């Protein structure tokens, strides 16, 4: 088997042959008049018209014998059903194409090259839609080979590092990336049809409000300010819009969290958040259930799924799970009464590692242990105030009007009746500041200009957000596998 360098040297010689024939191997323009997807769908009518057509694409299969050469071209365009398709071309020496052009094709074209082919349409004896080529030209000569057709890239790091090859060779992955785009298209269409206004909010912030996570820090040179990449999709900004008289808003955008990587966690990902004035968390739960069922049907064509040994049907009744009672049921611990020491002892007994010494982090760790056992679909409700610093309280209780969809043991969203009492919010921000001062890097940064806005008045509002984790679970894949270009360490 030839080495990579030997293959590259051979292709450089073919490039030189093209140059000597006066051919530009990297032209700026192609004369194609049909995308392969459209040509495939319109083939019958075009064949009847005996019309000459021109296509362009990458050579993904190549075979020749004597005076005949076949190639399959791929340009990435889609059929109406969403599938990608290849198109076959045929060259016959001395028939419609000159001997010189035929010989140059056989001698200079490799799998991986981009070419243009012009000719007439016909069906082979095996009913294969084909162009018989009368003219061709090189669009981009490849100097390195594609991965072996049947096995592709096998090493995970190599697949992620050379993602462009993985996407080219791995049809399942390619289809998932296309499906992921549809996932967000369906989400966007759903909210626009419900009367929500799509907006944009800052990605650089002075304080990272809206979630509890360690942020990425950067510096604004012009203002000489330390700033942060946002960790939520404009939660505190969208609430300002609610106060400004925009009753229904949503945003789909990238967020950044400087945390560890796992099958369900990344440092950069896409989230969606909506804010709905004059609605509460119960209204939000009904809307989210409708949204998730709509996504499942429109994107995946079903509502029943399997993930992490859990099977679930989004179109079934959604159970309501009480935060405190569920932890008590699974661990025997009443977190409302337990001390920090009792929580640590219970986590040690369960052999669950934990980070942070404060009650909020310990409570959250206990819940995450219990969450894995919930099949769903379900809504987690009645979160303690400690773990929900932006949610409105239940009357006369120390729990909040917060909800989280749970499927297959994972949280796939978070929403609540938004806290619009400026005095209560200021007190909760004060508690978060104490956590920050004690060394908690994931506590929520207080935003006192937000308090000022609340003092001007914000209507009752329901807010909710979810992200790519939902798509990953419905697709049955780890979250990182579904990133178009996963972050990789530089090669040493």
Secondary structure, 3 states (H helix, E strand, C coil): CCCHHHHHHHHHHHHHHHHHCCCCCCCCCCCCCCCHHHHHHCHHHHHHCCCEEEEEEEEEEEEEECCEEEEEEEEEEECCCCCEEEEEEEEEECEEECHHHHHHHHHHCCCCCEEEEEEEEEECCCCCEEEEEEEEEEEECCCCCCCCCCCCCCCHHHHHHCHHHHHHHCHHHHHHHHHHHHHHHHHHHHHHHCCCEECCCCCEECCCCCCCCCCCEEEECCCCEEEEECCCCCHHHHHHHHHCCCCEEEEEEEEECCCCCECCECCEEEEEEEEEECCCHHHHHHHHHHHHHHHHHHHHCCCEEEECCEEEECCCCCEEEEHHHHHHHHHCCCCCCCCHHHHHHHHHHCCCCCCCCCHHHHHHHHHHHHHCCCCCCEEEECCEHHHCCCECECCCCCEECEEEEEECCEECCEEEEECCCHHHHHHHHHHHHHHHHCCCCCCCCCCHHHHHHHHHCCCCEEEEEEEHHHHHHHHCCCCHHHCCCCCCCCCC
